[in-house]
Amino acid sequence: LLTGLFLQQAGFFSMFVPKQVVPPPPVKRAEQISSEVSDVAGFDREQQPYKLSAKEGFQDKDKPNLVHLEQLVGSFRKKTGKSYDLVSDKGLYDTKTREIDLTGNVKISEPGRMTATMSKAHVAMETKHLTTDVPVEVVTDTGQINAGGMKISDDGKTILFLNGVKARFGGDGKGDMP
């Protein structure tokens, strides 16, 4: 009896009991590099910082220089020190060219100046150039502009509206377009 008690306490009998195998947790995109939170950060040509953060990011299987990002939030800074923000449902970032294609509820805002919304846009991070060839709505403190496309360059100093531009100024920017 004493020997049996000793063997039980020593764990001798546990080697005869089948061990339960715990399966590994399911993995999304098992063949790809992925993360739950993904950040892309760097400096533009004017040595101003930028940062994009995504709730999820994963490397493209076929083209490793492409990174798919979801639920993006970004911040950029002008040479003057003023900042502007970017949000988008999805983005495809090219690590070689440092450019990103944004899709879904794209919004660019510069506090106190303007907010632009569109369904997609292309941003060159190095030069901070933004282009879109889809309808865009820009709201400012003094008016509203609707256009079929837009190009932003020169650190935000030059904004070119394209394809059927309608503008209304003089109110809160939220009135009906003529």
C-alpha positions as CSV (number, residue, x, y, z in Angstrom):
1,L,0.0,0.0,0.0
2,L,2.8,2.4,0.9
3,T,4.6,1.6,-2.4
4,G,1.4,2.3,-4.4
5,L,0.9,5.6,-2.6
6,F,4.5,6.5,-3.3
7,L,4.2,5.6,-7.0
8,Q,1.0,7.6,-7.3
9,Q,2.6,10.7,-5.7
10,A,5.6,10.4,-8.0
11,G,3.4,10.4,-11.0
12,F,4.2,6.9,-12.1
13,F,0.7,6.0,-13.1
14,S,0.2,9.2,-15.1
15,M,2.3,7.9,-18.0
16,F,-0.4,5.2,-18.6
17,V,-3.2,7.8,-18.9
18,P,-3.8,9.0,-22.4
19,K,-2.9,12.7,-22.7
20,Q,-5.5,15.1,-24.3
21,V,-4.1,16.8,-27.4
22,V,-5.0,20.4,-27.5
23,P,-5.3,21.6,-31.1
24,P,-3.5,24.8,-32.1
25,P,-5.7,27.9,-32.4
26,P,-6.9,28.7,-35.9
27,V,-4.6,31.0,-37.9
28,K,-5.9,33.4,-40.5
29,R,-3.7,33.5,-43.6
30,A,-1.3,30.8,-42.5
31,E,0.9,31.1,-45.5
32,Q,1.4,34.9,-45.1
33,I,3.1,37.2,-42.8
34,S,0.3,39.0,-40.9
35,S,-0.4,40.9,-37.7
36,E,-3.3,42.1,-35.7
37,V,-1.9,45.6,-35.5
38,S,0.3,47.0,-38.2
39,D,2.2,50.3,-38.4
40,V,3.9,51.9,-41.4
41,A,6.0,55.0,-40.5
42,G,8.7,57.1,-42.1
43,F,9.8,60.5,-43.3
44,D,8.8,62.3,-46.5
45,R,11.2,64.3,-48.7
46,E,11.0,67.2,-46.4
47,Q,12.0,65.1,-43.4
48,Q,8.4,65.3,-42.0
49,P,7.1,62.2,-40.2
50,Y,4.1,60.2,-41.3
51,K,2.5,57.2,-39.7
52,L,-0.2,54.8,-40.8
53,S,-1.7,52.4,-38.3
54,A,-4.0,49.5,-39.2
55,K,-6.1,47.1,-37.2
56,E,-4.8,44.3,-39.4
57,G,-2.1,43.9,-41.9
58,F,-0.8,41.1,-44.1
59,Q,1.8,40.6,-46.8
60,D,0.6,39.7,-50.3
61,K,1.4,36.1,-51.1
62,D,2.5,36.7,-54.7
63,K,4.1,40.2,-54.3
64,P,6.0,40.5,-51.0
65,N,6.5,44.2,-51.4
66,L,2.7,44.7,-51.1
67,V,1.1,45.0,-47.7
68,H,-2.7,44.8,-47.3
69,L,-4.0,47.0,-44.5
70,E,-7.4,47.2,-43.0
71,Q,-9.1,49.9,-40.8
72,L,-6.4,52.6,-41.5
73,V,-5.7,55.7,-39.5
74,G,-2.9,57.9,-40.6
75,S,-1.2,61.2,-39.7
76,F,1.1,63.4,-41.8
77,R,2.8,66.7,-41.1
78,K,3.5,69.6,-43.4
79,K,6.7,71.6,-43.5
80,T,4.9,74.3,-41.6
81,G,4.3,71.9,-38.7
82,K,0.5,71.6,-39.3
83,S,-0.8,68.1,-39.4
84,Y,-3.5,66.4,-41.3
85,D,-5.2,63.0,-40.8
86,L,-6.3,60.2,-43.0
87,V,-8.8,57.3,-42.5
88,S,-9.8,54.5,-44.8
89,D,-11.4,51.1,-44.6
90,K,-8.5,49.4,-46.6
91,G,-5.2,50.2,-48.1
92,L,-2.6,48.5,-50.3
93,Y,0.9,49.7,-49.4
94,D,3.9,49.2,-51.7
95,T,7.1,49.1,-49.7
96,K,9.2,49.6,-52.7
97,T,7.6,52.8,-54.1
98,R,6.2,53.9,-50.6
99,E,2.8,54.5,-52.2
100,I,-0.6,53.4,-51.0
101,D,-3.9,52.8,-52.7
102,L,-6.8,53.6,-50.3
103,T,-10.4,52.2,-50.7
104,G,-13.6,52.6,-48.8
105,N,-14.7,55.6,-46.8
106,V,-11.5,57.6,-47.5
107,K,-11.3,60.8,-45.5
108,I,-8.5,63.4,-45.5
109,S,-8.8,66.2,-42.9
110,E,-6.8,69.2,-41.9
111,P,-8.2,70.7,-38.7
112,G,-9.4,74.2,-39.3
113,R,-9.0,74.0,-43.1
114,M,-10.9,71.2,-44.8
115,T,-12.2,67.7,-44.9
116,A,-12.3,65.7,-48.1
117,T,-14.2,62.5,-48.5
118,M,-14.1,60.0,-51.4
119,S,-14.3,56.2,-52.0
120,K,-10.7,55.7,-53.1
121,A,-7.4,57.6,-53.5
122,H,-3.8,57.1,-54.3
123,V,-1.1,58.6,-52.0
124,A,2.6,58.9,-52.7
125,M,4.0,59.0,-49.1
126,E,7.4,60.5,-50.2
127,T,5.9,63.5,-51.9
128,K,2.5,63.6,-50.1
129,H,0.7,63.8,-53.4
130,L,-2.9,62.5,-53.4
131,T,-4.9,61.7,-56.5
132,T,-8.4,60.4,-57.0
133,D,-10.5,59.9,-60.1
134,V,-13.8,59.3,-58.2
135,P,-16.3,61.8,-56.8
136,V,-14.9,63.8,-54.0
137,E,-16.6,66.2,-51.5
138,V,-14.6,68.9,-49.8
139,V,-16.1,70.8,-46.9
140,T,-14.4,73.9,-45.5
141,D,-15.5,76.5,-42.9
142,T,-16.6,78.8,-45.8
143,G,-18.0,76.4,-48.4
144,Q,-18.3,73.1,-50.1
145,I,-16.8,71.7,-53.3
146,N,-17.9,68.6,-55.2
147,A,-15.9,67.3,-58.1
148,G,-15.3,64.1,-60.1
149,G,-11.7,63.9,-59.0
150,M,-8.9,65.7,-57.2
151,K,-5.1,66.1,-57.1
152,I,-3.3,67.5,-54.1
153,S,0.4,68.5,-54.3
154,D,3.0,71.0,-53.0
155,D,2.5,70.1,-49.4
156,G,-1.3,70.8,-49.7
157,K,-0.8,74.2,-51.2
158,T,-2.1,73.1,-54.7
159,I,-5.5,71.4,-54.9
160,L,-6.8,70.7,-58.4
161,F,-10.4,69.7,-58.8
162,L,-11.4,67.7,-61.9
163,N,-14.4,66.6,-63.9
164,G,-17.5,68.7,-63.3
165,V,-16.7,70.9,-60.4
166,K,-19.5,72.5,-58.3
167,A,-18.7,74.9,-55.5
168,R,-20.7,76.9,-53.0
169,F,-19.1,79.5,-50.7
170,G,-20.3,82.0,-48.1
171,G,-22.1,79.8,-45.6
172,D,-21.3,77.0,-43.3
173,G,-20.2,74.8,-46.2
174,K,-23.1,72.4,-45.7
175,G,-25.8,74.0,-47.8
176,D,-27.4,72.7,-51.0
177,M,-25.3,72.9,-54.1
178,P,-26.7,75.1,-56.9
